Amino acid sequence: MDKINVGFIGAGQISELHARGYENNPTGRLVALVDANPKVAEQRANEYNLSRWYTDYHELLADPHIEAVEILLPHHLHLEVTLEALAAGKHVSLQKPMAITLDEADRMIAAADRATTLFRVFENFRAYEPYRRAKAMMEAGEIGEPLSIRVKTISGRGVGGWVQPEKAKAWRHESKTGGGPPAIIDHGYHLTSIVLFFMGHVERVHAMIDTRAAGTPAYSGNPAMIIWKHTVGEKYGSWEITHAPDLMVRTHFYPGDEWVEVTGSRGILWVMRC
């Protein structure tokens, strides 16, 4: 099987994890990247052993050797770059969240329907083996009929993990560029994806969300308490978001963690150290 040639649009911190996916990958190879900052673009290209890098994504889209792109950009840039990538005939993997408004999402879907290439929104938590094992256990009836789900996310003082650049923090905490409180729209996207994966669609939500917790930037969405009712049956869920500034969190990445609890009619399932 011929490998598909992939280019990264955006070479920020998260690209480190995406690049690992192409190590010994039997179906795809990373061949180029683009970042508006030439120092970042050159540095990442060297790290990923790439001979080609750009500072203008239009040049990458014009490269005939690149068949697919991963869009790893701030949320407010997703729409324009996705539309142009599809129009250029590239397969597109878009980093979550898809968009910052429903109208933007609808425009992407319409463009994907017109395109002859593939489009997806990338969500990695559903591929995480503990979550997949938990889903299989639920489908096998190990805990009986699932009745409720409880999610807990906590952030603290990271030890050993990433040092997030101030510029990367800034756009996430602005509604026009991030699309909403990052604890809910950015990292929280993963958790809502798992809730739907385990329990199905939601019909009603109630939430209390603060934006200025001690030790967190403004417009963080932390702390928060969110409850909901699922569409099918009398099934409910809750999600608590907390920031504990003096709590040491040993990590290789972000200074936070989450765990999920599903109560069934004859058992309880926990997924921890997610």
C-alpha angles and dihedrals in degrees: 000000000000114000119239116238113235133194128196118226100202124024103203128133096292091058088074090070094043091051090057088062090069096054106112089348110165096204108034142035130197107232108162146005141195133211129168089229107073093203091054092044093051093043094051092045089055092047092051094041094243123156095199128062134156140192095208117060091208088069091053091049089051092054105107093203093064111086101173138024136204111213108213101169139125111286098253090060096054098090101052096043094044092052092048094046092052091046088052090058097251127141107242132215107184121200113237138291095058097212144336095242136033090238090058091049091050091052091052092049091050091050091048090051090054095045126089091214132076126267128192139164109231117234114168102182092076088060093052107115098228090054092046091049091049091050091050091050091051092049090049090056096245092146097027120234111357108240108171143000130212125193128191125188124182134178128194145146108328121222118194098358138107123311102220114218114244090237090057091050094048100061092046091058095050116086093214093056103026098038096224144344106331095222086064108024100035112030091010091064088074093054096046087050090055092046090056091042091055104033110017133236126348125228104183134026134187121186144176109199127178122199104195109051116168109274096013130100120257116275094027102134089228127156103031141154117202129180131181147173121233121230098240119059130334095311123143139182142193135199126196121195118193137171116206105185096193096044111111112227116189107212147149092214133011121006097247146078141193139201134197130210124193119190117205134185091265107016149015126239125201129192110193139175089031 
